[in-house]
Amino acid sequence: MEGKMSAYLIGKMSITDQARYDNYKRLTPDIVKAHGGRFISRGGQKFLLEGEAESRRVVIVEFP
């Protein structure tokens, strides 16, 4: 039996240039959508369950 398997892009980013990052955020959704992807997570509130807190921004994108 063959099934579909998704691929996931997981990015951890430290923002050092807010203006460039704002431009990146503006352009990225259309690019992801054009390739059939969808955002699973784009930052927002984080909840630490164990270990040390992660200071970088975390983004997860799913592609079919």
Secondary structure, 3 states (H helix, E strand, C coil): CCCCCCEEEEEEECCCCHHHHHHHHHHHHHHHHHCCCEEEEECCCCCCCCCCCCCCEEEEEEEC
